[in-house]
Amino acid sequence: MRDIITLQCNECKNRNYSTTKNKKKTTARLEFKKFCNTCRTHTVHRETK
């Protein structure tokens, strides 16, 4: 079962992206390096609740 999660920028704390994840197979929080419009750079985005 895939659940929708949101990704939050570590620098400015904006919630910029949403994606899906299989919570049974991936129990750890996801981290992606994505572009943040507020920071205007590529920063690490981490899964939030």
C-alpha positions, 0 to 999 in steps of 0.5 A, spaced: 500 500 500 502 506 497 501 512 501 502 520 499 508 523 503 510 531 503 517 533 502 520 539 506 526 543 505 532 542 511 534 550 510 527 554 509 522 548 512 518 549 506 514 543 504 515 543 496 514 536 494 509 530 494 511 523 493 508 516 494 512 511 498 511 503 500 511 504 508 511 496 508 518 496 504 521 503 506 520 504 513 526 510 514 524 517 512 526 519 505 531 524 503 532 527 496 536 532 493 531 537 490 531 544 487 527 549 492 524 555 489 525 559 496 532 558 497 534 558 489 538 552 490 538 544 490 537 542 498 536 536 501 528 535 502 526 530 508 520 526 509 515 529 514 509 527 517 
